[in-house]
């Protein structure tokens, strides 16, 4: 195979979360030089925002193999494989030590937000010699805007900064922008640092994913200790709650199965009031927040003190506007990946291993990886992302045989099963 154009330039990795750092580790093993651009003040800045949440996947699925090989010569030893880490433990016991490994630390630039990716001298419409031109990555950092040239780009920036809106049909509800004083982040620390915001208040949690379940369980603990705490849980579909209850004891990840069972108990005992088929149409901010919705029984209005949006995330694609991408029209993942992860048919355990070939775009040597590669699908697991970047690094190094040699073992059954 011919060498990649401008192979002396670094491979830009956007994002220093678990997948971005793993990508850098694999690139280093392949003799390629990463440049990691992280918008936050530290590595794993987004993970720190949900550090109070316990993962339902144990450590054995949460540590990348190349990252482990970088860490072990420093004297680092991995946590017990079967233990379930909190987000803060993922940072403190794995991601912070990984970011401090000299080869990673030298390549990491924090407070460096990527605002655009293009090709040097070429906009999206120009085809001639396109693949020979290096990438142009525009970065905002404390010194101002600057342009970085790269031989390849791996966008592992995640979706945390781009939550889905609260309204119906994928659109913000009328008045949503003016109601932000009443709306929390996607995973607030309900029982910890932000407890006072919820204790004794009328709280509405919107969403039917594991983020909603974690928040509702924490609110349940607050409600039992703080009289007057009233918890409502709004889901858009009539069967959404049942799907979140999951597989119970049959779940391949026991912690995830237990999550659903505990949530079911909170609803059945009346600690949480479930509102099914609840489509928010308007938010009115006043002394409290009035939430208007369509339901199967007709229009409904309720007043709340705090609203927690657990409606999932979508990829931020604006900075990639000058690249030639092929995205699945439904979930906004790479076109070949979209049908494999569509949440109407798949959950995390039913997604096959996939790598550079499936993640490729017409824009050669550009890849989406990690949760951003899943677009709007909520079924991403860290282990899946680690295999993605292992394959991508092999492809960028010209080892297409190893890039195609995909290996991934995930627990299935329970909520990790296909549903038609």
Secondary structure by P-SEA (a helix, b strand, c coil): cccccccccccccccccaaaaaaaaaaaaacbbbbbbbcccccaaaaaaaccccccccccccccaaaaaaccccccccccccccccaaaaaaacaaaaaacaaaaaaccccbbbccccccccccccccccccccbbbbbbcccccccccccbbbcccccccccccccccccccccccccccccccccccccccccccccccbbbbbcccaaaaaaaaaaaaaaaacccbbbbbbbcccaaaaaaaccccccccaaaaaaaaaaaaaaaaccccccccbbbcccccccbbbbbbbccccbbbbbbcbbbbccccccccccccccccccccccccccccccccccccccccccccccccccccccccccccccccccccccccaaaaaaaaaaaaaaaacccccccbbbbbbbbcccccccc
